[in-house]
Each structure stands twice: as C-alpha cells, then as structure tokens.
Amino acid sequence: MAKRLWLEPALRVSAPCLGVACVVVLAAAIDSSAQAPSGANGTRDSFGYVVYDQSQPGCTYSFVDIRATGAPVSFTAPYRDPGLDPPADDDGGAAIALGAPLQFYGATVSQLMMSTNGYLATATSLDGDDGRDFSNDAPLPAVPGHTTSVSGQQIFGVAGRLMPYHDDLAAGGTGTAQQQYFPVCPRDSGTVTGEPCTVLQWSDWGFARGVPGTFSFQALLYHSSNAIAFQFAPLDPSGGASATVGIQDSEARVGLQYAANQSGAVPGGTSVCFYEPAFPLGGAVADVSLGVVNDEYLVQPGQQISYDVYVTNFGPSAVTGVVAAQTLPPQLSFAGDTCGGEFTDGSWAVGSLPPGGQTSCTVTLDVVGSSPTSVSVPLGASATEADPDAGNNSTAVVIAFQENGAAMIPTLGEAGLMIFATLLAALGALALRRSG
C-alpha cells in the first residue's frame, strides 16, 4: 500500500500525491524551513518559559528507561477509512491520564493525547487530536494542520503541544511505548527537589518512510515545578534532521522551539528542559521588597508615631518564610501594631506570599526619650527562597526631635517617595504582564 500524505496548508496539492514524488516534495519543504538550535539555549518565550539543554548545570541528562517497568501504551485512532488508512502503530494516538495535573502555559492539564509521531497534544480525546499528524511544524508557534489524500477528510490537530521529537514515525514491528508515574522522580528537575513526575517513552521507534535504524526518546513532566524535559538515548543518526523539538500553547500564539529540521541538533545523550517563570532552573527565586509610607518624623517625648510597613513579593516564584524585622533605638518603645502584636519582639512573621502578593502592618511607637541628633528605626525583610535583588529588602524610619510644645509632623521623605513610586510601578508592570 502506498504511503498516504498529509500536507501543511502551504504545501497542499490539487491531486493525490503518492510514492517517491511525495518524499521529494516533503524533503524540499523540510530543508527550506530548517531551524538551527544554535543560540536556542537560554531562549525565553513571551509567557516566560525558558529552554536549556544538558550544557547548562541542572538540566542533566539521566535517561529514565521505563520500557521494563512502565504501563504499555496502546495506540488507536478514529480512522475515516480503515481499509485505506495506515495502521495505528504508524499514525495513531492514545489517551494518557497523568498521575497528577501539570500546569502548561497557565492551564491545568490532566490528560494528554500521545502520538506515534513523537508529540503530545492537550486534547481531551482522540477526536480532538488522533495522533495522525506526521508533518512536523516549524518554526514554532505554528497552527497544526494536515489533510489526508486517502480518506478525503480534512483534519486539524489541537494547537497545544509538547513535541519531544515530532516526525513521521512508526513502531515498525519493534517499537513500544510506556507511561509511568513516580511519586519521587528518579531524575531531578533542576528546580524542586523530590517532586513527582510522569514519564512517557517511545522505545525502539523508527521512521515511517523506511529509513533504517531505531531510537528511543522520552518526555518527563514534573508535577510540582511544572518543568518539562525531553531526553534522547540513542537517537537516529541524523540527530533530528526532519523533526521538531519544542512546546507551544493551546492557541499556537506562544511557543518555544529548541530545534527543527536540523541535522545533528539532538544527538543521543541530549536533554532539553523547559522551565516556567515561577520555578526557574536552580530553584525558586523571588523578589521580596519592604517599604514604609511616612518615613520621616519630627517629634517630642510623650507623643506617638505610626507608620505603615508593606511587604511585597514581586516574583517570579512564590516565597515562604518571610520575616520583617525592626530595631528600635532607646528613645522609642513599641506601643502596638495591626498584625496581631507581631512586632512586640521586633519581628513580624509574614509567612508566604504568592507572586505579586502584598501585605501590610501599621506599627505604633511611643516617644520615650530625646536626642540632639536624628535616630533611625531600621527595617528589613528576608525569606527562605533566593532573592537576587536585596536592594529593596530594607529601609529606615528617621526620627528627629524638637523642643517641647512643637507639634509632631509626619512626612513622606525622599526615601519614602522613592519606595512608594517603585512599588506602584512594579505592581503596574506585574499587572500588565498578567493581562498580556
């Protein structure tokens, strides 16, 4: 039986295309869209996913071979003409229920369609994506689409895809596929230690177009950090000459490509890792900021002063173990606060804050002494996660003393104005990124 051909819209022809001529047309199209992986390492898409390979510490190559331990995957497809269409192990799909949800481009994914052609689709059933798309797309993002010259019905696949090795593949009598969930993943994601993962593997797969040789590859989906890793061991001798490796969202508006149609781009021993912004490579990173409104006062003994302390997490990761602290000079004593008396001993256990999260506390102090020079109340915030920008973690309230009878004058000093303006600008930028 002659191999059928689906073509991307730009390559469609008016008459059936069969045999050697089809292969020539496809080869020319692949070569013309070749995308080299050089410079892909460290690339970030507009959502915030960033891609690294095994050359970056943390994206280690450690093939988790599950062919002997994983549950077998059986491929099927709702064929339009079973008498003419290829068998399921050539162009077919399988519904995979994940052991735990995965956040993919901000959406919760609990099930994926696994294709014999080396990709995973975010469809909810095989009617949404039956796995038959053997014509890889490049550059990403790209709207998947293919037509069949055999069954005569146009089929469009779901745009949301993870593409470990999207090519025209087939089991060829030797290939198998497996899935396995691990409560603690045997391979570290490089961001969250000890998290669960799901492994999906194509074992001893080959090319549908008759090129000799078999190869194995896998996708690892991490359920705490939402990291994604593709691993290849061993791969075909071409190293990805006709395949696409990458990810894209459900609308094909945002995508991140590591390689496409480039010989030698993904040889055996390659790991390709995708990290979302909340869980970057190396572990969670957050930007904790502490600011005070009304940070300068003119006072005299016997008066009280109050100021508002704001603690903000500008992200990108959630932050835990946040503590704000202040140190009082002898001229001032603690009178109360609105955060449950947390500042009684000089520290406020804020706890956790999501990206963009903010909390505040009003602190009240008694003026119990005087000084010929100004005194300061230093305040600072710290957290468990790494904070690469320590410059906004601390500030100070400045107290100046005057003679008896003068009124207390709280002011928003230069430092307070700068902190307030920075806070508003950063929150505005965060809102714009989310709305975009």
N, C-alpha and C positions, 0 to 999 in steps of 0.2 A: 504494500500500500504506500502510495506517495505521501510524504510528509506534508501536512497542511500548513498554511502560513497565515498568521495574523500580522497585520501591519499597523504601525502608528499612523495617525491621520495624514501626516506629511508624506507617507510612503505608499499610500493606497493606490491600487491599480484597478482599472476597469474590468479586466479579465482575470480569470483564475491564474495563479502563479504557482507552478509546481516544478519539482526537480531541481537540477543544477542551477538553472537561471535564477531561482529564488534565493539560493545561497549566495550567489554573486551579488544580487541586489542588496541583501542584508549586510554582507561584509562591507560593501562600499559605504552603507549608511553608518555602520559602527565606526569605521575608520574616520569618517568625517566629523563625528561627534566625540572623538576621543578626548578624555579629560584626565590630565596627568595628576597624580597625587602630590607632586612636589608643592610644598607650601600649605598643604591641607592640615598638617599637624598644628593644632592650636587655633584652628579656624572656629569662629563663633557665628551662629545664625541669629536672626533678629529676635527669636524667642529667648535666646540665651544659652542653648545647648552649645557645648564646645567639644571638639573631637581631638583625641590624641591617639597615638599608636604606641607600640612597645618600646619605642625610643625614649618615651617620657616615663620617668620613675613613677610607679603607681599603676600604670596600665600594663601590668606584667602579663607575659604570655604563660598560661598554665592551662593546657587543654584538659577539660573535664570530660573524659571519654565515658559516655553513658551507654554505649551500644550493648553492654552485657547487663546493665542494671536498670536502664530506663524502660518505661512502658512503650511498647511498639506503637507507632503511628500508622494507621491505615488510610490511604488516600482514596477519595471518591470524587465524583463531580456530577452535577445535574446536566448531563450531556443532552444536546439537542438532537443528535442523530447518532446513537450508539454504534450503528453499523459502519459509519464512516469516520467518526471522531477517534482520536488516539486513545490508548488505554490510560487508566488513571495514574499508573506509575510513570507515565510520560508527562501528561498535563492533567494534574488533579489537585485537589485540596483536602484539608482535614481541619475540623473544628477543634481547637485546643483550649480547654478550660484551664486557666492559670491557677496555680496553687494559692496565690494571693494577688490582689489588684496591683496594677502598675499605673503610675501617673505618666502619661505620654502626651507631651505638648499641652499640659494642663488639664487633660481629660482622663477620667478613670477608665482603665481598660481591664476587663476581667476575662476576656476571651479573644483569641486571635485565630485567623484562618492561615494555616501553614500550607505553602505551595510547594509542589515538586520542583518548581523553578527557582527555588532559593530565596523566597521572600515571605514575609508575614504581613497580613492585612488586618486592619482594625474593623473588619466587617463583623456583623453579628451572626451571620450564617453564610453558607456556601452560595446562596442566591445573591448575596452582596458581592462576594469575590470567590469564584470557584477554583482559583489557583492556576488557571489555564494561561495566564499572561506570560508568555515566554519571551516577549520582545522587551528587553530592558530599556528603561528611560534614562536619559542624560541630556543636559545637566539637570540636577535637582534644584528646586522642586519642579515636578512635571506632572501633569494630569495623566494618569494611566488610561490608556485606551487601545483597544485592538479589535480587529474584525476578522471573522473567520471566512475563508474561501471555500469551506467544505459544507458546514451546516447552514450557512447563509443568513445567520442572525448576528447582528452587531451586539457586542458585549463590552461594557465598560467596567473596569475594576474600581474598587474603593481607593481613594487617594491616600488615606493614612497607611503608611507602610514602613516596616523595618526591613532592610534589604541586606542581609549578610552576604549574599552572592547571587544577585538576580541575573539569570542567564537562561538559555534554552537547555534545561537539564532533564535527565531521566534516570530512573533506577537501573535500567539496563540489565536486570536479572541478578545483580549483585547488591544493589543499593537498598538500604533500610533507613528508617527514621525512628527516632526515640524522643520521648519527653520525660523529664524528671524534676520534681520539686525537692529542694534541700532546705530544711529549717535553718541551717547554718551553711552558707555556700562554701564549697571546697576552695573556691578561688576568691580572694579578697577583691572587692570592687575598687579599692583605692580611695574610698571616701568614708564609708561607715563600716566599722569592724564587726564581724559576726552576724551580718544580716542574711535573711533568706534570699533564695534565688530560684528561678526556673530555668532549666537548660533545655533547649530544643536543638536537635542534632540531625544533620544529614550525613549518613555514614556510607562510605564507598559509593558515592554518586558518580555519574558520568554525564557526558554531553549527549543530547538527543540527536545531534547532527552526525554522529558516527565517529567523532574524534576519539582515538583510543585512550585508555587510562581512566582510573577512578580517583576520587579525592574525598576528603571529609572536612566538614566545617560545622560551626555551631553558633547559636545566639544564647547569651546569658542575660536574663532580665532580673534586676535586683529590686526587691520589693520595699526596702526602706529608703534608699537613696534615689531610686528610680534610674540608676545608671544602666546602660546597655553596653554589652561587649560582644563583638564578633571575633571568633578565633578560627584559624585555618591550619589544619595539620593532617596529612600533607595536602597541598593544593595541586591543581593541574599545572603542567609545565609552563603554560602561558602566563600564569600568575595574574589572571584577571583580564585577559586581552579582550573579552567580549562581555564582561559582567559589570554591574553597578553595585557599589557598596556604599550605603548611606541610610538616612532616615528622612521622612517628611510628614507633615501634619495632615489632618483629615480633609483639608481643603486644597492641598497642594499649593498653599501660599508661602509656606516656610519649609525649608529643607536644609539638610547638611550632608554634603557629599564628601566622602573620603577619596574615592577613586571611581572611575568609569572608563571602560574600554581602553585600558592602558596596560600593555604587556609588562609583566613584572611588578605591577603595583602592589599585589597582595600575595607574595610567596608564602610557602609553608613556614610556620613559626610567627605569623603576623597576628597581633591583637589590635583591634580597632575599638576604642572606647568612647562613648558619648556620655557627657555629664550635663545634668540640668543645673541652672544657676543656683538653686537652693542648696545643692550638695556638690560643690566643686571638687576636683581632684585634689587629694591631700587632706580632705576633711572639711567640716563646716567652717564657714567664715562669715562673721557678722560685724557690723559697724555700730557699736554702742556709742551713743552720744549723751552727755549730760549738760543741761543748760539751766540757767536761773533767770527768771524775769524779776526786775528790780534788784540790781546787784550792787548798788551804792547807797549808803545812808549817812545822814548827819543826825546824831542822837545825843542824848544826855542820860545820866543814870536815872533809873526809875521808869524809863519808858520800855515799850515792847516794839519789836520789829517782826514782820512776817514776809516771807518770800516763797515763791513757787519754784519747786525743783521738778524739771522734766527729764525723764529718761526715755530715749528713743532708740529703736533698732532699725537702722537704715538698710539692713540685709547684707548680702542676698539670702543668708541662711537664717533659720530660727535660732534664737540664742537662749541659753539656760544659765542658771546660777548667777543671775545679775544681782549685784550688790552695789548700792550707792552709800557713800560714807562722807561724813563731815567731821571736822575737828574744830572745837570751839576754843577761843582764847579765854583767859580768866575773866575778862570784862563782860562776858556773855554767859548765860546759862539757859539750858533747854526748858521751854515752857510747855510745848505740846506740838502735835502735828496732826494732819488729816489722814495719815496712813497707819492709824492704829497704834500710835506711840512707838513706831519702829525706830525713830531716831533718838530714843531715850538714851541708848548707849553709843550713839554716834553712827549707827549703820542701819540701812533700810534694805531688807531682803526683798528685792523686787521679784525675783524668780525668773520666769520665762517670758519671752516676747517674740511674737512672730515677725517676719519681715514687714517693716512698716508700722509695727506696733509701738505704742507710746503709753506711758502712764505718768502721773504727776502726784505731788505731795506738797502741801503747804506747811512750812516749818515756822514756828513762832518761838522767839527768843526774848528773854528778859535782859535788859541792860543793867548790869550789877556793878559796873566799875567805869573808870575813865582812863584815858591815855592821851598824852600830848601829841602823839602821832597816830595815824590810822592803823587799825588792825584788820586782819583778814580772817574769813571763815573759808578755808579750802574745802572743796567738794570734788569727789571723783567717783567714777563708776567702773566696774570690772565685770567680767563674765567668764564662763567656762570655755567658750569657743574662742578661736583665734580672732584677734581684732587688728588688722593691719594698719588701721588709722587711729592711733592713740591720741592724736592731737585734739580731738573733740571729746575726750573722755573726762575732762576736768575743767573746773572753773573756780572762781572765788567770789565771795560777797565781801565788799570793802566797807568798813565801818569807820567813820570819822566822828570825833567828839567835839561838842561845843559847850559854851558856858551855860550855866543854869538859866532857865527861863526861855530859851530858844526852842522853837518847835522842831519836831522830828521831820525831816524831809527825805522821803524815799525817792530815788532817782533811777532812771534806766540809763546806766553809764554806757560808755563806748563799748566795753566788752559785752554788756547785756544786749545792746543793739545788734552787734555783730552775730551773737549767738541766735537771737530771735530771727534775724534776716536769713541766716544759714538754715535754721530749722524750717522756716516757711518754704525756702527754695528747694530744699531736699525733699520735703513732703510733696511739693508740687511736681517735681521731677518723677518721684515714685508713682504718683497718681497718673501722670502722662504715660509712663511705661506700661502700667497695667491697662489703661484704656486703649493703648495701641496694640 
